[in-house]
C-alpha cells in the first residue's frame, strides 16, 4: 500500500489546526481509502496555543504527527525542512489557513498516479486584496523576464512532490531554500492544477511588507543577475551622460563666459542624484552578499525542540512516545 504524507506548516494557527486535521483525515478516509497516510504539522514556534492544540490532536490519532521548531526559522526553511522529514512515497504540502483547498488532494494524487512526479496548484483567481493580487502579478511577470530559470506564476508552494524529488532536495543541502524556484529549476516534468484561492478560514495573515520583501529578494538574488548587471549599465550610462553634459557646459562657458552663471543648484542636485543611485545599488549588491553569506555559513535549516508520534528522530534514532500517545496507541 502506498503512503501519502500531507505536510502542513503552521504558525499561530490555533483556530485552524483542528478543522484542518479533521478535513484532511475525512478526505483521506472517504476519497482515498486505498492509501496509507500521515499528516505532519511543522510548527514554527507558535505563541497562541497552537502547540497545545496539536498535542491534543496527535494524542487522539497516531497518524497525525507534529514537529515543534525551537524558534521561528522563517517562511521558507520550515516547510522545506518538513518535506525532508516525511516518510511517504510522496508529500502534499498545503497551508493551514484553508487557502489551499483540501479538495485538491484527490486531484494531486490522480495526476501522480498518471506518472507526474510533481503536481502543483496554480492560483487562477483569489479572494485576497485586489491590489495585492495586482502587485503579485507584476512581480511574477517581472521576475520571469529577469530570470535565466523558468519561474512559475502564482505558485505558492502547494502541491504534490514524489519521493524521487524529495531526495533531490535532500542532496542539495541548501541553507536558504526557495521551493518555488527549485521546482522550476530542478523539478521533473510537472502537472499544474488551476484553482480559485478562497479567503483564510480564520485568523490573520502573517504576511507583511518585510516577509513579502524577503521572498522577493530571495527570488531575485537566487535566480537573476539583473541587479548586478543593472548597476553596471546604470553606472556606465550615468557616466556617459555626465561626460556629455560636462563637454556642453565647457563649450557654453567658453562661448558665453560672462553670461552663463550655472550656480550651485545643478551641482547640488547632481550630487543628490548620484548619492541616491549609489546607495540604491550598494543596498542591492548587499542583498546578493547577504544571500552568499547565508549559504557560506551553512547554518541548519531548522533546530527541533520536540516531535510527536514519530518513531524515529531526524537522525533515524528511536524516540520515546509521549504518555498520551502511548495511551492512544494502546487503545487502537
N, C-alpha and C positions, 0 to 999 in steps of 0.2 A: 504493500500500500504506500503510495506516495504521500509525502508530508509537506504541507504548506505552512510557512511561517508568516505571520502578519505582524509587522513592526509598527508600533505607534509611539513616536516621540511626543513627549508632553512636558509642559512647564506651566504650573499654576492652572491646571485644568480640572479642578475639583468637581465642577458641575458636569463635566463631560466624560470622565473616565468610566463611570458606572454605565451610563447609557451606551457608550461606545463598545465596551466589552460585551454587554448584553446583545447589541445589534450584530456584532461580528460572530458571536457564538451561535446565535439563531441563524444567521446567514450560512455558516459552515454546516450546521446540523441539518437544515432543511434543504439547502440548494446544492451542497457539495458533500453529501454523506459518504461518498466513496473515497474521501481523502482523510488522512490523519492531519491534525493541525496543532499549532501552538500560537498563542497570542502573547507577544512580548511588548511590554511597555518599557521605555527607557526614559526615566525622569531626570530632567536637567536641573536638579536642586530646587524643587518647588518649595514655596513658603506658605501655601494656603491650605494645607491639609490634604493635598493630593496623595502624598505618600501613605498616610493613614488609610485613605480610601483604597489604594492599591493593595495594601496589606490585607484588608478585608476581602477584596475581590480574589486575590491569589489564594487565600485560605479556603475559599469556597470552591475553587476549581483548579486542580493541579495542572491543567493545560494552559492556564494563564500565568505568565511569568513577569518578573519585573527586575530591572537594573536601576539602582539608585546611584547617580553620579555624586562624587564628593563635593563638587561645586558646579556652577554653570559654565560649561565648556563651549557655549556658542551654538548657533542655529545650524551649523554645518557639521561640526565634529561629532555631536551626539548621535544624530541619525546614521551617519556613516559608520560609526563605531558599532551601533546596534545591528546594522546589516551584517557585520563580520561575526556577530555572536550567535546568530540564529542557527538552528540545526536542520531546517527543512531542505527539501530539494529545490525550493525557490522561496523567495521572500517577497511579500507585498507590503510596500510602505505607504502609509496613509496618515493624514493629520488627525489630531484628536478632536478637532472642533467641528467635525462633520462637513467641512467644506470639500473634502474628497468623499463623494458619496459611496457608502458601503455597497450599493448596488453594482459598483464597478467590478467587484471581486470576481463574480462568475464570468464576466466578460474577459477579464485579465487571464483567468485560468483557461478559458476556452481557447484563446489565441496561443497561450503557452503550449497547450496540448496539440495545437496545429503546427508547432515547430519553432515558434519565435522564442528566443532566449530573453528578449526584453520586450515588455508591453507597457506602454506609458500612457497616462492620461493627459490630454491637451485641453485647456480651457477655451471653449469657443465663445463663451459669454460668462458674465459674472454679476452677482448682486452687490459687489463692492462699490465703493465710491467711484462714479464715472470719471472723475478727474484722475484718480489713481490708476484706473484702467487705461486711460489715455497715456499717462506718463509711462506705465509699464510697457505699453505697446511701442511707444517711441524708443524706449531703452532697448527693447529686444531687437528692433529693426536697426538701431544704431550699432549695437554690439555685433549683430550679424554681418553688417557691412565691413566692420573694422577687423573682425577676427579671421585668422587663417583657417580656423577649425569651424566646422558647421555648428551653428547654435540653434537650439530648438525654442521656438517662440511659445510663450505661455505654458511652459512646462515647469511645474513646481517641485518635481521630485517624486510625485505619486506614481506608482507603477509596480510592475512585477519584474523581478530580476532572478534569472536562473542561477543555480549553484555554480555553473561554469563562469558566469560573470562575477559572482561574489569572489571566486578565487582569483580572478584578475585584479579586483580591487584590493584583495589581501596582499598580493605581491607588490603592489605599488609602494606601500609604506610611506604614504604622503601625509605629513602632519597638518597640512592645510587643504583638505579635500574640498572640491566643488563638484558635487554629484551631478548636477545638471550638465556641466561641461564634460565630465568624464563619460557620461552615457553617450554623448555625441562623438567624443574623440576616440574612445576605446571600445565602445559597446558593439555588440553583434547587430545583425540586421534586426530592426525593431518594428513593432506594430503600434500605431498611435490610435488611441480611443478618444474621440471627442466627447466632452461632457459640459454641462452648464454648472458653474460653481455657485452653490447656494450661500446664504449668509451663515455666519457662525451660529451654532445651536444655542450657545450660552457663553457668558464671559466676554472679556475684552481681548482684542488682538494684541499680540506682544510685539508686532512690528512697529517701529518708529523710524524717524529720519535716519538715526545712526545705524540701525540694523539694515535698512534698505541701502544706505550708502556703503556699508561694509560689504554687502552682497555685490553691489555694482563694482566696487574696486577690486574685489577678489576675482570677479569675472574678467575685468579689463586687464589686470596685471598678470593673470594666468594664461589668457588666450589672445592678447593683442600686443602689437608693437607700436600701435598708433601714438601712444603717449610720448614715447622717446623720439619717434620719427617727427611728430608734430613739433616738439621742442627744437629739433634741428632745423626743420623747414621754417618755423616762425623766426628763429634767430637769424637765419640767412636772409629771409625776406625783409625783416626789420632793418638789418644791416645795409641791404641794398637801398632801401627807401631813405635811410638816414644819410647814406653817401650821396645820393642824388640831390636831396634837399640841401646838403652842405655845399655841393657844387653850385646849385641855383642861388643859394644865399650869397656865396662868394662872388659870383658874377654880378648879381644885383648890387652888392656892396661896392664893387669896383666901378659900376656904371653910375650909380646914384649914391655915392658915398656920403654926401651931405644931406640927402633927403630920404634915407632909408633906415630909420631907427627901429630895430626889431624889438627892443625892450626885453624885459626878463620873463614875461608871461609865457612865450613859446618855450623857453628853456625850462621853466618850472613844469609846464605841462608835459614836456618830453621826458623829463626826469621821472615824474609820477607814473607816466605810461610804462616806461621801461622798467621801473621798480615793480609795478604790478605784474608785468609779464614775467619777470624773473622769479618773483615769489610764487606765482602760479605754477611754473614749471619745476621749481625746486620742490614744491609740495607734491606734484605729480611723480617726479622721479623718486621722492621719498616713499611713495606708496609701493613702487617697484622694489625699493631697497627693503622696506618692511616685509614684503612678501618673501623676498630672498632670505631675510634674517630668520623668519619663522621656519622656513624649510631647513636651514642650516642647523638650527638649534635642536631639531629632532625631538621636540617635546612629545609626550604621549598624547594620543587623541583624547582620551578620557581617563580619569582615575576613578575607579569604582569605590563606592562606600559599602554597598550591600547588594546581594542577589536573592531573589525569592523564587522558589520552585525549580531552580536549576540543579541538575545532578552533578555538574562539574563547574569549576570556576573558569575564568578566562584563560588559564594556563592548562586546563584539562584535568585539574586535580579534583577529587570528590569534595563536595561541600555538604555541611550538615543542614538538614531542613529545619525551618522554624517549627516551634511546637504546634502552632495552628496548622501548618502544612502537614505535619506528621499525623495529626488527628484526622484531617481530611482524607489523607491517603489511606489510613486505616479503615475509615468508613466506606470509601469507594472500593 
